[in-house]
């Protein structure tokens, strides 16, 4: 899937302290489907990805969300358009947790294709970036057998909430989307068979209400 180390984008280091309290972020969180036609920064995207799956402990231990048995079944992908994320070319990227970087998977702006695969929900194509949360169930099933699916879905919920709260803290917004054609999304991302898409989350600056 990867196009080589030359296609790796090192993300800015995440901040561990912000300007908004957790309580305020929770109070302001909303599902937003209208976004301004403005870019977001690479630092903002970096912070959101760190909140989703980033490493929070020394020596690579511990992540931003709990994972059953530390099996870490999730894979995070980002779709960006031309000049929609400052410092990032249009394309599909995979978030590499260990190095806190993005690896280019496919070139080109595929947000419109992702929107079509998600029952033509237009705001997916309009948002500067789309985050797609995927899972490899086998990683958790090795330890937990038939309960793995339940545990994976719990972890995806943790990730979705973290992304939304971090977005609010950064002056951004998102919405969680589960209505899409799995095979279509898999083809757009170039996923291997064992990687299953579970969430699509547009990310951008919220459009002011009329």
BABA-748638 format. One record per residue (C-alpha): chain; x, y, z. Coordinates in Angstrom, 1 decimal, padded with zeros to 4 digits. Layout:
<rs>
<r><chaine>A</chaine><x>X</x><y>Y</y><z>Z</z></r>
...
</rs>
This chain:
<rs>
<r><chaine>A</chaine><x>000.0</x><y>000.0</y><z>000.0</z></r>
<r><chaine>A</chaine><x>002.7</x><y>002.5</y><z>000.9</z></r>
<r><chaine>A</chaine><x>004.4</x><y>004.5</y><z>-001.8</z></r>
<r><chaine>A</chaine><x>007.8</x><y>004.6</y><z>000.0</z></r>
<r><chaine>A</chaine><x>009.5</x><y>006.5</y><z>002.8</z></r>
<r><chaine>A</chaine><x>009.9</x><y>009.5</y><z>000.5</z></r>
<r><chaine>A</chaine><x>006.1</x><y>009.8</y><z>000.7</z></r>
<r><chaine>A</chaine><x>006.1</x><y>010.2</y><z>004.5</z></r>
<r><chaine>A</chaine><x>005.0</x><y>013.4</y><z>006.1</z></r>
<r><chaine>A</chaine><x>006.3</x><y>014.1</y><z>009.6</z></r>
<r><chaine>A</chaine><x>003.6</x><y>015.7</y><z>011.7</z></r>
<r><chaine>A</chaine><x>004.2</x><y>018.6</y><z>014.1</z></r>
<r><chaine>A</chaine><x>004.5</x><y>017.3</y><z>017.7</z></r>
<r><chaine>A</chaine><x>001.2</x><y>017.4</y><z>019.6</z></r>
<r><chaine>A</chaine><x>000.6</x><y>019.8</y><z>022.5</z></r>
<r><chaine>A</chaine><x>-000.2</x><y>018.3</y><z>025.9</z></r>
<r><chaine>A</chaine><x>-002.0</x><y>021.5</y><z>027.1</z></r>
<r><chaine>A</chaine><x>-004.6</x><y>023.5</y><z>025.4</z></r>
<r><chaine>A</chaine><x>-006.6</x><y>026.7</y><z>025.8</z></r>
<r><chaine>A</chaine><x>-010.0</x><y>025.2</y><z>026.4</z></r>
<r><chaine>A</chaine><x>-011.1</x><y>023.0</y><z>029.3</z></r>
<r><chaine>A</chaine><x>-012.5</x><y>019.6</y><z>028.8</z></r>
<r><chaine>A</chaine><x>-015.8</x><y>020.7</y><z>030.3</z></r>
<r><chaine>A</chaine><x>-016.1</x><y>023.5</y><z>027.8</z></r>
<r><chaine>A</chaine><x>-015.3</x><y>021.2</y><z>024.9</z></r>
<r><chaine>A</chaine><x>-017.9</x><y>018.7</y><z>026.0</z></r>
<r><chaine>A</chaine><x>-020.5</x><y>021.5</y><z>026.3</z></r>
<r><chaine>A</chaine><x>-019.7</x><y>022.9</y><z>022.9</z></r>
<r><chaine>A</chaine><x>-019.5</x><y>019.6</y><z>021.0</z></r>
<r><chaine>A</chaine><x>-022.1</x><y>019.3</y><z>018.2</z></r>
<r><chaine>A</chaine><x>-022.5</x><y>017.2</y><z>015.1</z></r>
<r><chaine>A</chaine><x>-021.6</x><y>019.6</y><z>012.3</z></r>
<r><chaine>A</chaine><x>-022.3</x><y>019.1</y><z>008.7</z></r>
<r><chaine>A</chaine><x>-021.5</x><y>022.5</y><z>007.2</z></r>
<r><chaine>A</chaine><x>-017.9</x><y>023.7</y><z>006.9</z></r>
<r><chaine>A</chaine><x>-016.3</x><y>026.9</y><z>005.7</z></r>
<r><chaine>A</chaine><x>-014.3</x><y>026.7</y><z>002.4</z></r>
<r><chaine>A</chaine><x>-011.1</x><y>027.3</y><z>004.3</z></r>
<r><chaine>A</chaine><x>-008.0</x><y>025.2</y><z>004.9</z></r>
<r><chaine>A</chaine><x>-006.9</x><y>023.7</y><z>008.2</z></r>
<r><chaine>A</chaine><x>-003.3</x><y>023.6</y><z>009.4</z></r>
<r><chaine>A</chaine><x>-001.1</x><y>020.6</y><z>009.6</z></r>
<r><chaine>A</chaine><x>-000.7</x><y>021.3</y><z>013.3</z></r>
<r><chaine>A</chaine><x>-004.5</x><y>021.0</y><z>013.8</z></r>
<r><chaine>A</chaine><x>-004.6</x><y>017.8</y><z>011.9</z></r>
<r><chaine>A</chaine><x>-001.7</x><y>016.5</y><z>013.9</z></r>
<r><chaine>A</chaine><x>-003.4</x><y>017.3</y><z>017.2</z></r>
<r><chaine>A</chaine><x>-006.6</x><y>015.5</y><z>016.1</z></r>
<r><chaine>A</chaine><x>-004.8</x><y>012.4</y><z>015.0</z></r>
<r><chaine>A</chaine><x>-002.8</x><y>012.3</y><z>018.3</z></r>
<r><chaine>A</chaine><x>-006.1</x><y>012.6</y><z>020.2</z></r>
<r><chaine>A</chaine><x>-007.4</x><y>009.6</y><z>018.1</z></r>
<r><chaine>A</chaine><x>-004.6</x><y>007.1</y><z>018.6</z></r>
<r><chaine>A</chaine><x>-001.5</x><y>009.0</y><z>019.6</z></r>
<r><chaine>A</chaine><x>001.1</x><y>007.7</y><z>022.1</z></r>
<r><chaine>A</chaine><x>000.8</x><y>009.3</y><z>025.5</z></r>
<r><chaine>A</chaine><x>003.4</x><y>007.4</y><z>027.5</z></r>
<r><chaine>A</chaine><x>007.1</x><y>006.9</y><z>027.6</z></r>
<r><chaine>A</chaine><x>008.9</x><y>004.3</y><z>025.4</z></r>
<r><chaine>A</chaine><x>005.9</x><y>004.1</y><z>023.1</z></r>
<r><chaine>A</chaine><x>003.5</x><y>002.8</y><z>025.7</z></r>
<r><chaine>A</chaine><x>-000.1</x><y>003.9</y><z>026.2</z></r>
<r><chaine>A</chaine><x>-002.3</x><y>005.6</y><z>023.7</z></r>
<r><chaine>A</chaine><x>-004.9</x><y>008.4</y><z>023.8</z></r>
<r><chaine>A</chaine><x>-007.8</x><y>005.9</y><z>024.0</z></r>
<r><chaine>A</chaine><x>-008.1</x><y>002.5</y><z>025.9</z></r>
<r><chaine>A</chaine><x>-007.7</x><y>-000.7</y><z>023.9</z></r>
<r><chaine>A</chaine><x>-008.7</x><y>-004.1</y><z>025.1</z></r>
<r><chaine>A</chaine><x>-005.5</x><y>-006.0</y><z>026.0</z></r>
<r><chaine>A</chaine><x>-003.5</x><y>-003.3</y><z>024.2</z></r>
<r><chaine>A</chaine><x>-004.3</x><y>-005.1</y><z>021.0</z></r>
<r><chaine>A</chaine><x>-004.6</x><y>-001.8</y><z>019.0</z></r>
<r><chaine>A</chaine><x>-006.9</x><y>-003.0</y><z>016.2</z></r>
<r><chaine>A</chaine><x>-007.5</x><y>000.4</y><z>014.7</z></r>
<r><chaine>A</chaine><x>-006.0</x><y>002.1</y><z>011.6</z></r>
<r><chaine>A</chaine><x>-006.6</x><y>005.8</y><z>010.8</z></r>
<r><chaine>A</chaine><x>-006.7</x><y>007.2</y><z>007.3</z></r>
<r><chaine>A</chaine><x>-006.9</x><y>010.9</y><z>006.1</z></r>
<r><chaine>A</chaine><x>-008.2</x><y>012.2</y><z>002.8</z></r>
<r><chaine>A</chaine><x>-007.1</x><y>015.7</y><z>001.8</z></r>
<r><chaine>A</chaine><x>-007.7</x><y>017.9</y><z>-001.2</z></r>
<r><chaine>A</chaine><x>-005.5</x><y>020.4</y><z>-003.0</z></r>
<r><chaine>A</chaine><x>-004.5</x><y>023.1</y><z>-000.5</z></r>
<r><chaine>A</chaine><x>-007.1</x><y>022.0</y><z>002.0</z></r>
<r><chaine>A</chaine><x>-004.5</x><y>021.0</y><z>004.6</z></r>
<r><chaine>A</chaine><x>-001.6</x><y>023.4</y><z>004.7</z></r>
<r><chaine>A</chaine><x>001.6</x><y>021.4</y><z>004.0</z></r>
<r><chaine>A</chaine><x>-000.2</x><y>018.3</y><z>002.7</z></r>
<r><chaine>A</chaine><x>-000.6</x><y>017.3</y><z>-000.9</z></r>
<r><chaine>A</chaine><x>-004.0</x><y>016.0</y><z>-002.1</z></r>
<r><chaine>A</chaine><x>-004.2</x><y>012.3</y><z>-001.4</z></r>
<r><chaine>A</chaine><x>-005.0</x><y>009.4</y><z>000.9</z></r>
<r><chaine>A</chaine><x>-002.7</x><y>009.0</y><z>003.9</z></r>
<r><chaine>A</chaine><x>-002.3</x><y>006.4</y><z>006.7</z></r>
<r><chaine>A</chaine><x>-001.5</x><y>007.7</y><z>010.2</z></r>
<r><chaine>A</chaine><x>001.6</x><y>005.9</y><z>011.5</z></r>
<r><chaine>A</chaine><x>001.2</x><y>006.0</y><z>015.3</z></r>
<r><chaine>A</chaine><x>004.8</x><y>005.1</y><z>016.3</z></r>
<r><chaine>A</chaine><x>006.4</x><y>007.9</y><z>014.3</z></r>
<r><chaine>A</chaine><x>003.5</x><y>010.3</y><z>014.5</z></r>
<r><chaine>A</chaine><x>003.6</x><y>010.8</y><z>010.7</z></r>
<r><chaine>A</chaine><x>001.4</x><y>010.3</y><z>007.6</z></r>
<r><chaine>A</chaine><x>002.3</x><y>007.8</y><z>004.9</z></r>
<r><chaine>A</chaine><x>000.9</x><y>008.5</y><z>001.4</z></r>
<r><chaine>A</chaine><x>-001.3</x><y>005.6</y><z>000.2</z></r>
<r><chaine>A</chaine><x>-002.9</x><y>007.1</y><z>-003.0</z></r>
<r><chaine>A</chaine><x>-002.4</x><y>010.4</y><z>-004.8</z></r>
<r><chaine>A</chaine><x>-005.2</x><y>012.6</y><z>-005.8</z></r>
<r><chaine>A</chaine><x>-008.3</x><y>014.2</y><z>-004.2</z></r>
<r><chaine>A</chaine><x>-010.7</x><y>011.4</y><z>-003.5</z></r>
<r><chaine>A</chaine><x>-013.1</x><y>013.2</y><z>-001.2</z></r>
<r><chaine>A</chaine><x>-015.9</x><y>013.3</y><z>-003.8</z></r>
<r><chaine>A</chaine><x>-015.5</x><y>009.5</y><z>-004.4</z></r>
<r><chaine>A</chaine><x>-015.7</x><y>009.0</y><z>-000.6</z></r>
<r><chaine>A</chaine><x>-018.8</x><y>011.1</y><z>-000.5</z></r>
<r><chaine>A</chaine><x>-020.4</x><y>009.0</y><z>-003.2</z></r>
<r><chaine>A</chaine><x>-019.6</x><y>005.8</y><z>-001.4</z></r>
<r><chaine>A</chaine><x>-021.2</x><y>007.3</y><z>001.7</z></r>
<r><chaine>A</chaine><x>-024.7</x><y>007.7</y><z>000.1</z></r>
<r><chaine>A</chaine><x>-023.8</x><y>011.1</y><z>-001.5</z></r>
<r><chaine>A</chaine><x>-023.4</x><y>012.9</y><z>001.8</z></r>
<r><chaine>A</chaine><x>-022.0</x><y>016.1</y><z>000.3</z></r>
<r><chaine>A</chaine><x>-020.3</x><y>017.5</y><z>003.3</z></r>
<r><chaine>A</chaine><x>-017.7</x><y>014.7</y><z>003.1</z></r>
<r><chaine>A</chaine><x>-016.5</x><y>016.2</y><z>-000.2</z></r>
<r><chaine>A</chaine><x>-016.8</x><y>019.8</y><z>001.1</z></r>
<r><chaine>A</chaine><x>-014.8</x><y>019.3</y><z>004.4</z></r>
<r><chaine>A</chaine><x>-011.0</x><y>020.1</y><z>004.1</z></r>
<r><chaine>A</chaine><x>-010.1</x><y>016.7</y><z>005.4</z></r>
<r><chaine>A</chaine><x>-011.9</x><y>013.4</y><z>006.1</z></r>
<r><chaine>A</chaine><x>-010.7</x><y>011.0</y><z>008.7</z></r>
<r><chaine>A</chaine><x>-011.6</x><y>007.3</y><z>008.2</z></r>
<r><chaine>A</chaine><x>-011.3</x><y>005.0</y><z>011.2</z></r>
<r><chaine>A</chaine><x>-010.8</x><y>001.3</y><z>010.2</z></r>
<r><chaine>A</chaine><x>-010.2</x><y>-001.9</y><z>012.2</z></r>
<r><chaine>A</chaine><x>-008.3</x><y>-005.1</y><z>011.9</z></r>
<r><chaine>A</chaine><x>-010.6</x><y>-007.4</y><z>014.0</z></r>
<r><chaine>A</chaine><x>-008.1</x><y>-010.2</y><z>014.0</z></r>
<r><chaine>A</chaine><x>-005.7</x><y>-008.3</y><z>016.2</z></r>
<r><chaine>A</chaine><x>-008.2</x><y>-008.3</y><z>019.1</z></r>
<r><chaine>A</chaine><x>-009.7</x><y>-011.7</y><z>018.2</z></r>
<r><chaine>A</chaine><x>-006.4</x><y>-013.5</y><z>018.9</z></r>
<r><chaine>A</chaine><x>-006.8</x><y>-012.6</y><z>022.6</z></r>
<r><chaine>A</chaine><x>-010.6</x><y>-012.3</y><z>023.0</z></r>
<r><chaine>A</chaine><x>-012.2</x><y>-014.6</y><z>020.4</z></r>
<r><chaine>A</chaine><x>-015.8</x><y>-013.9</y><z>019.8</z></r>
<r><chaine>A</chaine><x>-015.9</x><y>-010.8</y><z>022.0</z></r>
<r><chaine>A</chaine><x>-013.4</x><y>-009.0</y><z>019.9</z></r>
<r><chaine>A</chaine><x>-016.0</x><y>-007.3</y><z>017.7</z></r>
<r><chaine>A</chaine><x>-017.6</x><y>-005.8</y><z>020.8</z></r>
<r><chaine>A</chaine><x>-014.3</x><y>-004.5</y><z>022.1</z></r>
<r><chaine>A</chaine><x>-013.2</x><y>-003.1</y><z>018.8</z></r>
<r><chaine>A</chaine><x>-016.5</x><y>-001.2</y><z>018.5</z></r>
<r><chaine>A</chaine><x>-016.0</x><y>000.2</y><z>022.0</z></r>
<r><chaine>A</chaine><x>-012.6</x><y>001.5</y><z>021.0</z></r>
<r><chaine>A</chaine><x>-013.9</x><y>003.1</y><z>017.8</z></r>
<r><chaine>A</chaine><x>-016.4</x><y>005.0</y><z>020.0</z></r>
<r><chaine>A</chaine><x>-013.6</x><y>006.2</y><z>022.2</z></r>
<r><chaine>A</chaine><x>-011.8</x><y>007.5</y><z>019.1</z></r>
<r><chaine>A</chaine><x>-014.8</x><y>009.2</y><z>017.7</z></r>
<r><chaine>A</chaine><x>-015.4</x><y>011.2</y><z>020.9</z></r>
<r><chaine>A</chaine><x>-011.8</x><y>012.1</y><z>021.2</z></r>
<r><chaine>A</chaine><x>-011.7</x><y>013.4</y><z>017.7</z></r>
<r><chaine>A</chaine><x>-014.8</x><y>015.5</y><z>018.2</z></r>
<r><chaine>A</chaine><x>-013.6</x><y>017.0</y><z>021.5</z></r>
<r><chaine>A</chaine><x>-010.2</x><y>017.8</y><z>020.2</z></r>
<r><chaine>A</chaine><x>-011.7</x><y>019.4</y><z>017.1</z></r>
<r><chaine>A</chaine><x>-013.9</x><y>021.7</y><z>019.3</z></r>
<r><chaine>A</chaine><x>-010.8</x><y>022.6</y><z>021.4</z></r>
<r><chaine>A</chaine><x>-009.1</x><y>023.7</y><z>018.1</z></r>
<r><chaine>A</chaine><x>-012.0</x><y>025.7</y><z>016.8</z></r>
<r><chaine>A</chaine><x>-012.9</x><y>023.0</y><z>014.3</z></r>
<r><chaine>A</chaine><x>-015.9</x><y>020.6</y><z>014.1</z></r>
<r><chaine>A</chaine><x>-016.7</x><y>017.1</y><z>012.9</z></r>
<r><chaine>A</chaine><x>-019.5</x><y>014.6</y><z>012.7</z></r>
<r><chaine>A</chaine><x>-019.4</x><y>010.8</y><z>012.9</z></r>
<r><chaine>A</chaine><x>-020.8</x><y>008.9</y><z>009.9</z></r>
<r><chaine>A</chaine><x>-021.5</x><y>005.2</y><z>009.7</z></r>
<r><chaine>A</chaine><x>-023.7</x><y>005.1</y><z>006.6</z></r>
<r><chaine>A</chaine><x>-021.5</x><y>004.0</y><z>003.7</z></r>
<r><chaine>A</chaine><x>-020.7</x><y>001.1</y><z>001.4</z></r>
<r><chaine>A</chaine><x>-017.9</x><y>-000.8</y><z>003.0</z></r>
<r><chaine>A</chaine><x>-016.5</x><y>-002.1</y><z>-000.2</z></r>
<r><chaine>A</chaine><x>-016.6</x><y>001.2</y><z>-001.9</z></r>
<r><chaine>A</chaine><x>-014.7</x><y>002.9</y><z>000.9</z></r>
<r><chaine>A</chaine><x>-012.2</x><y>000.1</y><z>001.0</z></r>
<r><chaine>A</chaine><x>-011.5</x><y>000.5</y><z>-002.7</z></r>
<r><chaine>A</chaine><x>-011.0</x><y>004.3</y><z>-002.4</z></r>
<r><chaine>A</chaine><x>-008.6</x><y>003.8</y><z>000.5</z></r>
<r><chaine>A</chaine><x>-006.9</x><y>000.9</y><z>-001.1</z></r>
<r><chaine>A</chaine><x>-007.5</x><y>-001.3</y><z>001.9</z></r>
<r><chaine>A</chaine><x>-006.3</x><y>-004.8</y><z>002.3</z></r>
<r><chaine>A</chaine><x>-009.2</x><y>-007.3</y><z>002.8</z></r>
<r><chaine>A</chaine><x>-008.7</x><y>-007.6</y><z>006.6</z></r>
<r><chaine>A</chaine><x>-009.0</x><y>-003.9</y><z>007.2</z></r>
<r><chaine>A</chaine><x>-012.6</x><y>-002.8</y><z>007.7</z></r>
<r><chaine>A</chaine><x>-013.8</x><y>000.8</y><z>007.6</z></r>
<r><chaine>A</chaine><x>-016.1</x><y>001.8</y><z>010.5</z></r>
<r><chaine>A</chaine><x>-016.3</x><y>005.6</y><z>010.8</z></r>
<r><chaine>A</chaine><x>-016.0</x><y>008.5</y><z>008.4</z></r>
<r><chaine>A</chaine><x>-015.4</x><y>011.9</y><z>010.2</z></r>
<r><chaine>A</chaine><x>-015.2</x><y>015.1</y><z>008.1</z></r>
<r><chaine>A</chaine><x>-013.0</x><y>017.8</y><z>009.7</z></r>
<r><chaine>A</chaine><x>-013.1</x><y>021.5</y><z>009.2</z></r>
<r><chaine>A</chaine><x>-014.0</x><y>024.9</y><z>010.4</z></r>
<r><chaine>A</chaine><x>-017.8</x><y>025.1</y><z>011.2</z></r>
<r><chaine>A</chaine><x>-020.0</x><y>027.2</y><z>009.0</z></r>
<r><chaine>A</chaine><x>-021.8</x><y>030.0</y><z>010.8</z></r>
<r><chaine>A</chaine><x>-025.5</x><y>029.4</y><z>011.2</z></r>
<r><chaine>A</chaine><x>-027.8</x><y>031.4</y><z>009.1</z></r>
</rs>
